Amino acid sequence: MRREIRNVLVVGVDLVGLALSARRAGYRVYAADYFGDLDLGRACEECLSIVQQRAGESAGRIESKFQPDAFLEMAESLSERAGMDAVLLSSGLDDHFDVLRELNELVGILGNPPETIRKVRGRDTFFEGLRRLGIQHPHTTVANSLDEARSSAKDAGFPVVLKPLEGFAGSAVRRAENQRQLEKAFHEVKTLSEGGVLIQEHIGGTHASISFMASPAGVRVLSLNEQLLGLPEVHQREPFGYCGNVVPLQAAEATERECRRIAEEIGRHFGLMGSNGVDVVISESGVPFVIEVNPRFQGTLECVERALGLNLVRTHIDACIRGCLPPRPAVPTEFFTRLILYAPGRVAAPDLTAFEEVRDIPLPGAIIEGGEPLCSIITEGKRRCASLGRAREKADSIYNMLSQ
C-alpha cells in the first residue's frame, strides 16, 4: 500500500461518524455504504449505497437487502473512477472473509488484514487464545444441530445466549432459560445463520466495550464505554440490539485496570493494528468477561473523539503507517451519548436536517419499516444522566414528529 494517503474509501454499515472524522483529518472521502443517508453523502466526494432512498418508497429491511458482495462491487466502481489509497472498515463485514480478502486485494485495508480479522472472529481460535492468556470469557461453543445445542447448554449451564455466526449490531441474538426456550431460540437463530449457532454462557452485568489503538509499538487503551442494548423506548425490537453508547463508562479502578490488561493482551497476542474494540460484560463483582472483538472502527467513534479530543482516523493512520500511538488520554470531564432510534412502525421519515445533534439522517419522505434504524442522536452533559436524558428528550421530539 502507498504510504501517501489522500483518497480513503470507508466501507460498511455505520459510516457517517467515520466519514466525518476522515474528512476533518483532511482526506478525500468516498463511501461504499448500506443506508444512503443524507449526511453521509454530504461528507463524501462520492457515495454509493445499497439502499436508494426515495420519498414515498420503502427503504426495505436490512435482513433481506444486506448483501456483502455489493460492498465489493461498489468499492470496485469507486476505485476505478477515483483511485483509492486505503480502505477504512466500519461494521457489517467482520465475518465475511472472502469479501474482505478481495477488498484488501483491490485497494488495501488500512488496519487489520483479513487473516487477522479471521483469527479474532473465528470462535475456536479466539476463545482458545483467551484461555491461554488467562482472560475471563463465557463458556462458548458452536452447535450445528439441536442435539449439539442441548449438549452445549448443559455444559455451559442455563441461561445461555444463542447467536448467529455471521451477524452484527446484536441482531438475532436470543437468551434461553430452559430446554424449551433453547429449542425455540435455536430454530429462530438457525434460520438466519448460514453456519452453526453460537451457544454462549450468559453473563449478567453491564454491557461495555473497550476502545483501543494498536501498532507495532504496543497498545493504547482510549476509553471504556457503556453499551446501550435492547432499549424498548427507542423501539429496538431485538433484545440485544445495539442502541448506542455512553462514553465514558465509570467503573472501579480494579475493573478499569483489568480492561486495560485485556486490551493489551489481546492486541499483542493477535497482532491487531489500528482502531479496535473489545466487547465485554462486567459482572456484578466487577470482573470483565470478553464477548468478542470488533477489529475495525466502532459505533462509539464520535463519542470517543469528543470525549478525548482526538481524531480517530488520523490516530488510526498514524498507528498503522507510522507505528506511533497517542499519549495516554486524560480522564474525560463530560459524558457523551449516542442514541440510535428505530422506527416504531412503518413511517415516513421526517425532515431532520435542522437538528444539529442528529446523525444518520434519512431522506425526508422515505418510508422506514418498523424496527429499522431511523437516525442517531449525539449529546453531551456533565453527568451521565444529563447526557443520556438529553438524548431521550431529543428522541421524544423526533417520535412526536412522526405522529403529526
Contacts in CASP RR format, 6 or more apart in sequence:
PFRMAT RR
TARGET T0000
AUTHOR 0000-0000-0000
METHOD contacts of the structure
MODEL  1
MRREIRNVLVVGVDLVGLALSARRAGYRVYAADYFGDLDLGRACEECLSI
VQQRAGESAGRIESKFQPDAFLEMAESLSERAGMDAVLLSSGLDDHFDVL
RELNELVGILGNPPETIRKVRGRDTFFEGLRRLGIQHPHTTVANSLDEAR
SSAKDAGFPVVLKPLEGFAGSAVRRAENQRQLEKAFHEVKTLSEGGVLIQ
EHIGGTHASISFMASPAGVRVLSLNEQLLGLPEVHQREPFGYCGNVVPLQ
AAEATERECRRIAEEIGRHFGLMGSNGVDVVISESGVPFVIEVNPRFQGT
LECVERALGLNLVRTHIDACIRGCLPPRPAVPTEFFTRLILYAPGRVAAP
DLTAFEEVRDIPLPGAIIEGGEPLCSIITEGKRRCASLGRAREKADSIYN
MLSQ
1 85 0 8 1.000
1 86 0 8 1.000
1 108 0 8 1.000
1 110 0 8 1.000
2 85 0 8 1.000
3 321 0 8 1.000
4 85 0 8 1.000
5 27 0 8 1.000
5 85 0 8 1.000
5 86 0 8 1.000
5 110 0 8 1.000
5 317 0 8 1.000
5 321 0 8 1.000
6 27 0 8 1.000
6 28 0 8 1.000
6 85 0 8 1.000
7 27 0 8 1.000
7 28 0 8 1.000
7 30 0 8 1.000
7 45 0 8 1.000
7 82 0 8 1.000
7 83 0 8 1.000
7 84 0 8 1.000
7 85 0 8 1.000
8 22 0 8 1.000
8 27 0 8 1.000
8 28 0 8 1.000
8 29 0 8 1.000
8 30 0 8 1.000
8 84 0 8 1.000
8 85 0 8 1.000
8 86 0 8 1.000
8 87 0 8 1.000
8 88 0 8 1.000
8 110 0 8 1.000
8 313 0 8 1.000
9 30 0 8 1.000
9 31 0 8 1.000
9 32 0 8 1.000
9 75 0 8 1.000
9 78 0 8 1.000
9 79 0 8 1.000
9 84 0 8 1.000
9 86 0 8 1.000
9 87 0 8 1.000
9 88 0 8 1.000
9 107 0 8 1.000
10 18 0 8 1.000
10 19 0 8 1.000
10 22 0 8 1.000
10 29 0 8 1.000
10 30 0 8 1.000
10 31 0 8 1.000
10 32 0 8 1.000
10 33 0 8 1.000
10 44 0 8 1.000
10 87 0 8 1.000
10 88 0 8 1.000
10 90 0 8 1.000
11 31 0 8 1.000
11 32 0 8 1.000
11 33 0 8 1.000
11 71 0 8 1.000
11 75 0 8 1.000
11 87 0 8 1.000
11 88 0 8 1.000
11 89 0 8 1.000
11 90 0 8 1.000
11 93 0 8 1.000
11 103 0 8 1.000
12 32 0 8 1.000
12 33 0 8 1.000
12 34 0 8 1.000
12 71 0 8 1.000
12 89 0 8 1.000
12 90 0 8 1.000
12 91 0 8 1.000
12 92 0 8 1.000
12 93 0 8 1.000
13 33 0 8 1.000
13 34 0 8 1.000
13 35 0 8 1.000
13 62 0 8 1.000
13 66 0 8 1.000
13 90 0 8 1.000
13 91 0 8 1.000
13 92 0 8 1.000
13 168 0 8 1.000
13 169 0 8 1.000
14 90 0 8 1.000
14 91 0 8 1.000
14 299 0 8 1.000
14 360 0 8 1.000
15 31 0 8 1.000
15 33 0 8 1.000
15 40 0 8 1.000
15 90 0 8 1.000
16 37 0 8 1.000
16 39 0 8 1.000
16 40 0 8 1.000
16 43 0 8 1.000
16 359 0 8 1.000
16 360 0 8 1.000
16 376 0 8 1.000
17 43 0 8 1.000
17 301 0 8 1.000
17 302 0 8 1.000
17 359 0 8 1.000
18 88 0 8 1.000
18 90 0 8 1.000
18 297 0 8 1.000
18 301 0 8 1.000
18 313 0 8 1.000
19 29 0 8 1.000
19 31 0 8 1.000
19 40 0 8 1.000
19 41 0 8 1.000
19 43 0 8 1.000
19 44 0 8 1.000
20 43 0 8 1.000
20 302 0 8 1.000
21 301 0 8 1.000
21 302 0 8 1.000
21 305 0 8 1.000
21 311 0 8 1.000
21 312 0 8 1.000
21 313 0 8 1.000
21 314 0 8 1.000
22 29 0 8 1.000
22 88 0 8 1.000
22 313 0 8 1.000
23 29 0 8 1.000
23 43 0 8 1.000
23 44 0 8 1.000
24 311 0 8 1.000
24 313 0 8 1.000
25 311 0 8 1.000
25 313 0 8 1.000
25 314 0 8 1.000
25 317 0 8 1.000
27 313 0 8 1.000
28 45 0 8 1.000
28 82 0 8 1.000
29 43 0 8 1.000
29 44 0 8 1.000
29 45 0 8 1.000
30 44 0 8 1.000
30 45 0 8 1.000
30 46 0 8 1.000
30 47 0 8 1.000
30 78 0 8 1.000
30 82 0 8 1.000
30 84 0 8 1.000
31 40 0 8 1.000
31 41 0 8 1.000
31 43 0 8 1.000
31 44 0 8 1.000
31 46 0 8 1.000
31 47 0 8 1.000
31 48 0 8 1.000
31 49 0 8 1.000
32 48 0 8 1.000
32 71 0 8 1.000
32 74 0 8 1.000
32 75 0 8 1.000
32 78 0 8 1.000
33 40 0 8 1.000
33 47 0 8 1.000
33 48 0 8 1.000
33 49 0 8 1.000
33 50 0 8 1.000
33 74 0 8 1.000
34 49 0 8 1.000
34 50 0 8 1.000
34 51 0 8 1.000
34 62 0 8 1.000
34 65 0 8 1.000
34 66 0 8 1.000
35 49 0 8 1.000
35 50 0 8 1.000
35 51 0 8 1.000
35 53 0 8 1.000
35 59 0 8 1.000
35 360 0 8 1.000
35 362 0 8 1.000
35 373 0 8 1.000
36 47 0 8 1.000
36 49 0 8 1.000
36 50 0 8 1.000
36 51 0 8 1.000
36 52 0 8 1.000
36 53 0 8 1.000
37 53 0 8 1.000
37 360 0 8 1.000
37 361 0 8 1.000
37 362 0 8 1.000
37 363 0 8 1.000
38 353 0 8 1.000
38 361 0 8 1.000
38 362 0 8 1.000
38 363 0 8 1.000
39 359 0 8 1.000
39 360 0 8 1.000
39 361 0 8 1.000
40 47 0 8 1.000
40 49 0 8 1.000
40 360 0 8 1.000
41 47 0 8 1.000
45 82 0 8 1.000
46 78 0 8 1.000
46 81 0 8 1.000
46 82 0 8 1.000
48 74 0 8 1.000
48 77 0 8 1.000
48 78 0 8 1.000
49 74 0 8 1.000
50 65 0 8 1.000
50 66 0 8 1.000
50 67 0 8 1.000
50 70 0 8 1.000
50 71 0 8 1.000
50 74 0 8 1.000
51 59 0 8 1.000
51 60 0 8 1.000
51 65 0 8 1.000
53 59 0 8 1.000
53 362 0 8 1.000
53 363 0 8 1.000
53 366 0 8 1.000
54 363 0 8 1.000
54 366 0 8 1.000
55 363 0 8 1.000
55 364 0 8 1.000
55 365 0 8 1.000
55 366 0 8 1.000
56 348 0 8 1.000
56 365 0 8 1.000
56 366 0 8 1.000
56 367 0 8 1.000
57 366 0 8 1.000
57 367 0 8 1.000
58 346 0 8 1.000
58 366 0 8 1.000
58 367 0 8 1.000
58 369 0 8 1.000
59 362 0 8 1.000
59 366 0 8 1.000
59 367 0 8 1.000
59 368 0 8 1.000
59 369 0 8 1.000
59 372 0 8 1.000
60 367 0 8 1.000
60 369 0 8 1.000
60 372 0 8 1.000
61 369 0 8 1.000
61 372 0 8 1.000
62 372 0 8 1.000
63 171 0 8 1.000
63 192 0 8 1.000
66 92 0 8 1.000
68 92 0 8 1.000
68 93 0 8 1.000
68 96 0 8 1.000
68 99 0 8 1.000
69 99 0 8 1.000
71 93 0 8 1.000
71 99 0 8 1.000
71 103 0 8 1.000
72 99 0 8 1.000
72 102 0 8 1.000
72 103 0 8 1.000
72 106 0 8 1.000
75 84 0 8 1.000
75 87 0 8 1.000
75 103 0 8 1.000
75 106 0 8 1.000
75 107 0 8 1.000
76 106 0 8 1.000
78 84 0 8 1.000
79 106 0 8 1.000
79 107 0 8 1.000
84 107 0 8 1.000
85 107 0 8 1.000
86 107 0 8 1.000
86 108 0 8 1.000
86 109 0 8 1.000
86 110 0 8 1.000
86 317 0 8 1.000
87 103 0 8 1.000
87 104 0 8 1.000
87 107 0 8 1.000
87 108 0 8 1.000
87 109 0 8 1.000
87 110 0 8 1.000
88 110 0 8 1.000
88 297 0 8 1.000
88 313 0 8 1.000
88 316 0 8 1.000
89 100 0 8 1.000
89 109 0 8 1.000
89 111 0 8 1.000
89 296 0 8 1.000
89 297 0 8 1.000
90 296 0 8 1.000
90 297 0 8 1.000
90 299 0 8 1.000
91 168 0 8 1.000
91 169 0 8 1.000
91 294 0 8 1.000
91 296 0 8 1.000
91 298 0 8 1.000
91 299 0 8 1.000
92 167 0 8 1.000
92 168 0 8 1.000
93 99 0 8 1.000
93 100 0 8 1.000
93 103 0 8 1.000
94 117 0 8 1.000
94 121 0 8 1.000
94 167 0 8 1.000
94 168 0 8 1.000
94 294 0 8 1.000
94 295 0 8 1.000
94 296 0 8 1.000
95 121 0 8 1.000
95 165 0 8 1.000
95 166 0 8 1.000
95 167 0 8 1.000
96 166 0 8 1.000
97 114 0 8 1.000
97 117 0 8 1.000
97 118 0 8 1.000
97 121 0 8 1.000
100 109 0 8 1.000
100 114 0 8 1.000
100 117 0 8 1.000
101 114 0 8 1.000
103 109 0 8 1.000
104 113 0 8 1.000
104 114 0 8 1.000
110 316 0 8 1.000
110 317 0 8 1.000
110 320 0 8 1.000
110 321 0 8 1.000
111 273 0 8 1.000
111 274 0 8 1.000
111 275 0 8 1.000
111 296 0 8 1.000
111 316 0 8 1.000
111 320 0 8 1.000
112 120 0 8 1.000
112 272 0 8 1.000
112 273 0 8 1.000
112 274 0 8 1.000
112 276 0 8 1.000
112 295 0 8 1.000
112 296 0 8 1.000
116 270 0 8 1.000
116 271 0 8 1.000
116 272 0 8 1.000
116 273 0 8 1.000
116 295 0 8 1.000
117 295 0 8 1.000
117 296 0 8 1.000
118 125 0 8 1.000
119 125 0 8 1.000
119 126 0 8 1.000
119 270 0 8 1.000
120 126 0 8 1.000
120 266 0 8 1.000
120 270 0 8 1.000
120 272 0 8 1.000
120 292 0 8 1.000
120 293 0 8 1.000
120 295 0 8 1.000
121 292 0 8 1.000
121 293 0 8 1.000
121 295 0 8 1.000
123 140 0 8 1.000
123 142 0 8 1.000
123 165 0 8 1.000
123 198 0 8 1.000
124 142 0 8 1.000
126 292 0 8 1.000
126 293 0 8 1.000
127 137 0 8 1.000
127 140 0 8 1.000
129 269 0 8 1.000
130 137 0 8 1.000
130 266 0 8 1.000
130 290 0 8 1.000
131 137 0 8 1.000
132 269 0 8 1.000
133 265 0 8 1.000
133 266 0 8 1.000
133 269 0 8 1.000
135 262 0 8 1.000
135 265 0 8 1.000
135 266 0 8 1.000
135 290 0 8 1.000
136 287 0 8 1.000
136 288 0 8 1.000
136 289 0 8 1.000
136 290 0 8 1.000
137 289 0 8 1.000
137 290 0 8 1.000
137 291 0 8 1.000
138 156 0 8 1.000
138 161 0 8 1.000
138 200 0 8 1.000
138 201 0 8 1.000
138 202 0 8 1.000
138 203 0 8 1.000
138 281 0 8 1.000
138 289 0 8 1.000
138 291 0 8 1.000
139 155 0 8 1.000
139 156 0 8 1.000
139 157 0 8 1.000
139 200 0 8 1.000
139 201 0 8 1.000
140 156 0 8 1.000
140 198 0 8 1.000
140 199 0 8 1.000
140 200 0 8 1.000
140 201 0 8 1.000
141 148 0 8 1.000
141 152 0 8 1.000
141 155 0 8 1.000
141 156 0 8 1.000
141 198 0 8 1.000
141 199 0 8 1.000
142 165 0 8 1.000
142 196 0 8 1.000
142 197 0 8 1.000
142 198 0 8 1.000
142 199 0 8 1.000
143 149 0 8 1.000
143 151 0 8 1.000
143 152 0 8 1.000
143 186 0 8 1.000
143 196 0 8 1.000
143 197 0 8 1.000
143 198 0 8 1.000
143 199 0 8 1.000
144 195 0 8 1.000
144 196 0 8 1.000
144 197 0 8 1.000
146 183 0 8 1.000
146 186 0 8 1.000
146 187 0 8 1.000
149 162 0 8 1.000
149 182 0 8 1.000
149 186 0 8 1.000
149 197 0 8 1.000
149 199 0 8 1.000
150 179 0 8 1.000
150 182 0 8 1.000
152 160 0 8 1.000
152 199 0 8 1.000
153 160 0 8 1.000
153 176 0 8 1.000
153 179 0 8 1.000
153 182 0 8 1.000
153 199 0 8 1.000
156 199 0 8 1.000
156 200 0 8 1.000
156 201 0 8 1.000
157 201 0 8 1.000
158 176 0 8 1.000
158 177 0 8 1.000
158 178 0 8 1.000
158 182 0 8 1.000
158 202 0 8 1.000
159 175 0 8 1.000
159 176 0 8 1.000
159 177 0 8 1.000
159 202 0 8 1.000
160 175 0 8 1.000
160 176 0 8 1.000
160 182 0 8 1.000
160 199 0 8 1.000
160 200 0 8 1.000
160 201 0 8 1.000
160 202 0 8 1.000
161 173 0 8 1.000
161 174 0 8 1.000
161 175 0 8 1.000
161 176 0 8 1.000
161 198 0 8 1.000
161 199 0 8 1.000
161 200 0 8 1.000
161 201 0 8 1.000
161 202 0 8 1.000
161 240 0 8 1.000
162 173 0 8 1.000
162 174 0 8 1.000
162 175 0 8 1.000
162 176 0 8 1.000
162 182 0 8 1.000
162 185 0 8 1.000
162 186 0 8 1.000
162 189 0 8 1.000
162 197 0 8 1.000
162 198 0 8 1.000
162 199 0 8 1.000
162 200 0 8 1.000
163 170 0 8 1.000
163 172 0 8 1.000
163 173 0 8 1.000
163 189 0 8 1.000
163 197 0 8 1.000
163 198 0 8 1.000
163 200 0 8 1.000
164 171 0 8 1.000
164 172 0 8 1.000
164 173 0 8 1.000
164 189 0 8 1.000
164 192 0 8 1.000
164 193 0 8 1.000
164 195 0 8 1.000
164 196 0 8 1.000
164 197 0 8 1.000
164 198 0 8 1.000
165 193 0 8 1.000
165 194 0 8 1.000
165 195 0 8 1.000
165 196 0 8 1.000
165 197 0 8 1.000
165 198 0 8 1.000
166 193 0 8 1.000
166 194 0 8 1.000
166 195 0 8 1.000
169 241 0 8 1.000
169 242 0 8 1.000
170 229 0 8 1.000
170 238 0 8 1.000
170 240 0 8 1.000
170 241 0 8 1.000
170 242 0 8 1.000
171 192 0 8 1.000
171 238 0 8 1.000
171 241 0 8 1.000
172 188 0 8 1.000
172 189 0 8 1.000
172 192 0 8 1.000
172 193 0 8 1.000
172 238 0 8 1.000
173 189 0 8 1.000
173 238 0 8 1.000
173 239 0 8 1.000
173 240 0 8 1.000
173 241 0 8 1.000
174 185 0 8 1.000
174 188 0 8 1.000
174 189 0 8 1.000
174 239 0 8 1.000
175 181 0 8 1.000
175 185 0 8 1.000
175 202 0 8 1.000
175 239 0 8 1.000
175 240 0 8 1.000
176 182 0 8 1.000
176 184 0 8 1.000
176 185 0 8 1.000
186 197 0 8 1.000
189 197 0 8 1.000
190 196 0 8 1.000
190 197 0 8 1.000
200 291 0 8 1.000
203 281 0 8 1.000
203 283 0 8 1.000
203 289 0 8 1.000
204 281 0 8 1.000
204 283 0 8 1.000
204 284 0 8 1.000
205 281 0 8 1.000
205 282 0 8 1.000
205 283 0 8 1.000
205 284 0 8 1.000
206 226 0 8 1.000
206 249 0 8 1.000
206 281 0 8 1.000
206 282 0 8 1.000
207 226 0 8 1.000
207 227 0 8 1.000
207 229 0 8 1.000
207 279 0 8 1.000
207 280 0 8 1.000
207 281 0 8 1.000
208 224 0 8 1.000
208 225 0 8 1.000
208 226 0 8 1.000
208 227 0 8 1.000
208 249 0 8 1.000
208 251 0 8 1.000
208 259 0 8 1.000
208 279 0 8 1.000
208 280 0 8 1.000
208 281 0 8 1.000
208 282 0 8 1.000
208 288 0 8 1.000
209 224 0 8 1.000
209 225 0 8 1.000
209 227 0 8 1.000
209 245 0 8 1.000
209 277 0 8 1.000
209 278 0 8 1.000
209 279 0 8 1.000
209 280 0 8 1.000
209 294 0 8 1.000
209 298 0 8 1.000
209 300 0 8 1.000
210 221 0 8 1.000
210 223 0 8 1.000
210 224 0 8 1.000
210 225 0 8 1.000
210 259 0 8 1.000
210 260 0 8 1.000
210 262 0 8 1.000
210 263 0 8 1.000
210 277 0 8 1.000
210 278 0 8 1.000
210 280 0 8 1.000
211 221 0 8 1.000
211 222 0 8 1.000
211 223 0 8 1.000
211 224 0 8 1.000
211 225 0 8 1.000
211 275 0 8 1.000
211 276 0 8 1.000
211 277 0 8 1.000
211 298 0 8 1.000
211 300 0 8 1.000
211 304 0 8 1.000
212 219 0 8 1.000
212 220 0 8 1.000
212 221 0 8 1.000
212 222 0 8 1.000
212 263 0 8 1.000
212 264 0 8 1.000
212 267 0 8 1.000
212 276 0 8 1.000
212 277 0 8 1.000
212 278 0 8 1.000
213 219 0 8 1.000
213 220 0 8 1.000
213 222 0 8 1.000
213 274 0 8 1.000
213 275 0 8 1.000
213 276 0 8 1.000
213 315 0 8 1.000
213 316 0 8 1.000
213 319 0 8 1.000
213 325 0 8 1.000
213 326 0 8 1.000
214 220 0 8 1.000
214 267 0 8 1.000
214 271 0 8 1.000
214 272 0 8 1.000
214 273 0 8 1.000
214 274 0 8 1.000
214 276 0 8 1.000
214 319 0 8 1.000
215 273 0 8 1.000
215 274 0 8 1.000
215 319 0 8 1.000
215 320 0 8 1.000
215 323 0 8 1.000
215 324 0 8 1.000
215 325 0 8 1.000
216 323 0 8 1.000
217 323 0 8 1.000
217 324 0 8 1.000
217 325 0 8 1.000
218 264 0 8 1.000
218 267 0 8 1.000
218 268 0 8 1.000
218 325 0 8 1.000
219 263 0 8 1.000
219 264 0 8 1.000
219 267 0 8 1.000
219 268 0 8 1.000
219 272 0 8 1.000
219 325 0 8 1.000
220 325 0 8 1.000
220 326 0 8 1.000
220 328 0 8 1.000
221 259 0 8 1.000
221 260 0 8 1.000
221 263 0 8 1.000
221 264 0 8 1.000
222 304 0 8 1.000
222 308 0 8 1.000
222 310 0 8 1.000
222 326 0 8 1.000
222 329 0 8 1.000
223 247 0 8 1.000
223 248 0 8 1.000
223 300 0 8 1.000
223 304 0 8 1.000
223 307 0 8 1.000
223 308 0 8 1.000
223 329 0 8 1.000
223 332 0 8 1.000
224 248 0 8 1.000
224 249 0 8 1.000
224 251 0 8 1.000
224 256 0 8 1.000
224 259 0 8 1.000
225 245 0 8 1.000
225 246 0 8 1.000
225 247 0 8 1.000
225 248 0 8 1.000
225 249 0 8 1.000
225 300 0 8 1.000
225 303 0 8 1.000
225 304 0 8 1.000
226 245 0 8 1.000
226 246 0 8 1.000
226 247 0 8 1.000
226 248 0 8 1.000
226 249 0 8 1.000
226 384 0 8 1.000
227 242 0 8 1.000
227 244 0 8 1.000
227 245 0 8 1.000
227 279 0 8 1.000
228 242 0 8 1.000
228 243 0 8 1.000
228 244 0 8 1.000
228 245 0 8 1.000
228 246 0 8 1.000
228 339 0 8 1.000
228 340 0 8 1.000
229 236 0 8 1.000
229 239 0 8 1.000
229 240 0 8 1.000
229 241 0 8 1.000
229 242 0 8 1.000
229 243 0 8 1.000
230 236 0 8 1.000
230 238 0 8 1.000
230 239 0 8 1.000
230 240 0 8 1.000
230 241 0 8 1.000
230 243 0 8 1.000
231 243 0 8 1.000
233 392 0 8 1.000
233 395 0 8 1.000
234 243 0 8 1.000
234 339 0 8 1.000
234 340 0 8 1.000
234 341 0 8 1.000
234 342 0 8 1.000
234 395 0 8 1.000
235 341 0 8 1.000
235 342 0 8 1.000
235 343 0 8 1.000
235 344 0 8 1.000
235 345 0 8 1.000
235 370 0 8 1.000
235 371 0 8 1.000
236 243 0 8 1.000
236 340 0 8 1.000
236 342 0 8 1.000
236 371 0 8 1.000
237 342 0 8 1.000
237 370 0 8 1.000
237 371 0 8 1.000
242 340 0 8 1.000
243 339 0 8 1.000
243 340 0 8 1.000
244 299 0 8 1.000
244 300 0 8 1.000
244 337 0 8 1.000
244 338 0 8 1.000
244 339 0 8 1.000
244 340 0 8 1.000
244 376 0 8 1.000
245 299 0 8 1.000
245 300 0 8 1.000
245 303 0 8 1.000
245 337 0 8 1.000
245 338 0 8 1.000
246 303 0 8 1.000
246 335 0 8 1.000
246 336 0 8 1.000
246 337 0 8 1.000
246 384 0 8 1.000
246 387 0 8 1.000
246 388 0 8 1.000
247 300 0 8 1.000
247 303 0 8 1.000
247 304 0 8 1.000
247 307 0 8 1.000
247 332 0 8 1.000
247 335 0 8 1.000
247 336 0 8 1.000
247 337 0 8 1.000
248 307 0 8 1.000
248 331 0 8 1.000
248 332 0 8 1.000
248 335 0 8 1.000
250 384 0 8 1.000
251 259 0 8 1.000
251 282 0 8 1.000
251 286 0 8 1.000
252 286 0 8 1.000
254 286 0 8 1.000
255 282 0 8 1.000
255 286 0 8 1.000
255 287 0 8 1.000
255 288 0 8 1.000
258 287 0 8 1.000
258 288 0 8 1.000
259 280 0 8 1.000
259 288 0 8 1.000
262 278 0 8 1.000
262 280 0 8 1.000
262 288 0 8 1.000
262 290 0 8 1.000
263 276 0 8 1.000
263 277 0 8 1.000
263 278 0 8 1.000
266 272 0 8 1.000
266 278 0 8 1.000
266 290 0 8 1.000
266 293 0 8 1.000
267 276 0 8 1.000
270 293 0 8 1.000
272 293 0 8 1.000
272 295 0 8 1.000
273 319 0 8 1.000
273 320 0 8 1.000
274 316 0 8 1.000
274 319 0 8 1.000
274 320 0 8 1.000
275 296 0 8 1.000
275 297 0 8 1.000
275 298 0 8 1.000
275 301 0 8 1.000
275 312 0 8 1.000
275 315 0 8 1.000
275 316 0 8 1.000
275 319 0 8 1.000
276 293 0 8 1.000
276 294 0 8 1.000
276 295 0 8 1.000
276 296 0 8 1.000
277 293 0 8 1.000
277 294 0 8 1.000
277 295 0 8 1.000
277 298 0 8 1.000
278 290 0 8 1.000
278 292 0 8 1.000
278 293 0 8 1.000
278 294 0 8 1.000
279 290 0 8 1.000
279 291 0 8 1.000
279 292 0 8 1.000
279 293 0 8 1.000
279 294 0 8 1.000
280 288 0 8 1.000
280 289 0 8 1.000
280 290 0 8 1.000
280 291 0 8 1.000
281 288 0 8 1.000
281 289 0 8 1.000
281 291 0 8 1.000
282 288 0 8 1.000
282 289 0 8 1.000
283 289 0 8 1.000
297 312 0 8 1.000
297 316 0 8 1.000
299 338 0 8 1.000
300 338 0 8 1.000
301 312 0 8 1.000
302 336 0 8 1.000
302 338 0 8 1.000
302 359 0 8 1.000
302 378 0 8 1.000
303 336 0 8 1.000
303 337 0 8 1.000
303 338 0 8 1.000
303 378 0 8 1.000
304 310 0 8 1.000
304 312 0 8 1.000
304 336 0 8 1.000
305 311 0 8 1.000
305 312 0 8 1.000
306 336 0 8 1.000
306 378 0 8 1.000
306 380 0 8 1.000
307 332 0 8 1.000
307 334 0 8 1.000
307 335 0 8 1.000
307 336 0 8 1.000
308 329 0 8 1.000
308 330 0 8 1.000
308 332 0 8 1.000
310 326 0 8 1.000
310 329 0 8 1.000
315 326 0 8 1.000
318 324 0 8 1.000
318 325 0 8 1.000
318 326 0 8 1.000
319 325 0 8 1.000
333 382 0 8 1.000
334 380 0 8 1.000
334 381 0 8 1.000
334 382 0 8 1.000
334 387 0 8 1.000
335 380 0 8 1.000
335 381 0 8 1.000
335 382 0 8 1.000
335 383 0 8 1.000
335 384 0 8 1.000
335 386 0 8 1.000
335 387 0 8 1.000
335 388 0 8 1.000
336 378 0 8 1.000
336 379 0 8 1.000
336 380 0 8 1.000
336 381 0 8 1.000
336 387 0 8 1.000
337 377 0 8 1.000
337 378 0 8 1.000
337 379 0 8 1.000
337 380 0 8 1.000
337 387 0 8 1.000
337 388 0 8 1.000
337 389 0 8 1.000
337 390 0 8 1.000
337 391 0 8 1.000
338 359 0 8 1.000
338 376 0 8 1.000
338 377 0 8 1.000
338 378 0 8 1.000
338 391 0 8 1.000
339 376 0 8 1.000
339 377 0 8 1.000
339 379 0 8 1.000
339 388 0 8 1.000
339 391 0 8 1.000
339 392 0 8 1.000
339 394 0 8 1.000
339 395 0 8 1.000
340 360 0 8 1.000
340 373 0 8 1.000
340 375 0 8 1.000
340 376 0 8 1.000
340 377 0 8 1.000
341 373 0 8 1.000
341 374 0 8 1.000
341 375 0 8 1.000
341 376 0 8 1.000
341 377 0 8 1.000
341 395 0 8 1.000
341 398 0 8 1.000
341 399 0 8 1.000
342 370 0 8 1.000
342 371 0 8 1.000
342 372 0 8 1.000
342 373 0 8 1.000
342 374 0 8 1.000
343 368 0 8 1.000
343 369 0 8 1.000
343 370 0 8 1.000
343 371 0 8 1.000
343 372 0 8 1.000
343 373 0 8 1.000
343 374 0 8 1.000
344 370 0 8 1.000
344 371 0 8 1.000
344 399 0 8 1.000
344 402 0 8 1.000
345 369 0 8 1.000
345 370 0 8 1.000
345 371 0 8 1.000
346 367 0 8 1.000
346 368 0 8 1.000
346 369 0 8 1.000
346 370 0 8 1.000
347 367 0 8 1.000
347 368 0 8 1.000
347 370 0 8 1.000
347 374 0 8 1.000
347 402 0 8 1.000
348 364 0 8 1.000
348 365 0 8 1.000
348 366 0 8 1.000
348 367 0 8 1.000
348 368 0 8 1.000
349 362 0 8 1.000
349 363 0 8 1.000
349 364 0 8 1.000
349 365 0 8 1.000
349 366 0 8 1.000
349 367 0 8 1.000
349 368 0 8 1.000
349 374 0 8 1.000
350 364 0 8 1.000
350 365 0 8 1.000
350 398 0 8 1.000
350 401 0 8 1.000
350 402 0 8 1.000
351 364 0 8 1.000
352 358 0 8 1.000
352 361 0 8 1.000
352 362 0 8 1.000
352 364 0 8 1.000
352 375 0 8 1.000
352 398 0 8 1.000
353 361 0 8 1.000
353 364 0 8 1.000
355 394 0 8 1.000
355 398 0 8 1.000
357 377 0 8 1.000
357 378 0 8 1.000
357 379 0 8 1.000
357 394 0 8 1.000
358 375 0 8 1.000
358 376 0 8 1.000
358 377 0 8 1.000
358 378 0 8 1.000
358 394 0 8 1.000
358 398 0 8 1.000
359 375 0 8 1.000
359 376 0 8 1.000
359 377 0 8 1.000
359 378 0 8 1.000
360 373 0 8 1.000
360 375 0 8 1.000
360 376 0 8 1.000
361 375 0 8 1.000
362 368 0 8 1.000
362 374 0 8 1.000
362 375 0 8 1.000
368 374 0 8 1.000
374 398 0 8 1.000
375 398 0 8 1.000
377 391 0 8 1.000
377 394 0 8 1.000
377 395 0 8 1.000
377 398 0 8 1.000
378 391 0 8 1.000
379 387 0 8 1.000
379 388 0 8 1.000
379 389 0 8 1.000
379 390 0 8 1.000
379 391 0 8 1.000
379 394 0 8 1.000
380 387 0 8 1.000
380 390 0 8 1.000
381 387 0 8 1.000
381 390 0 8 1.000
END
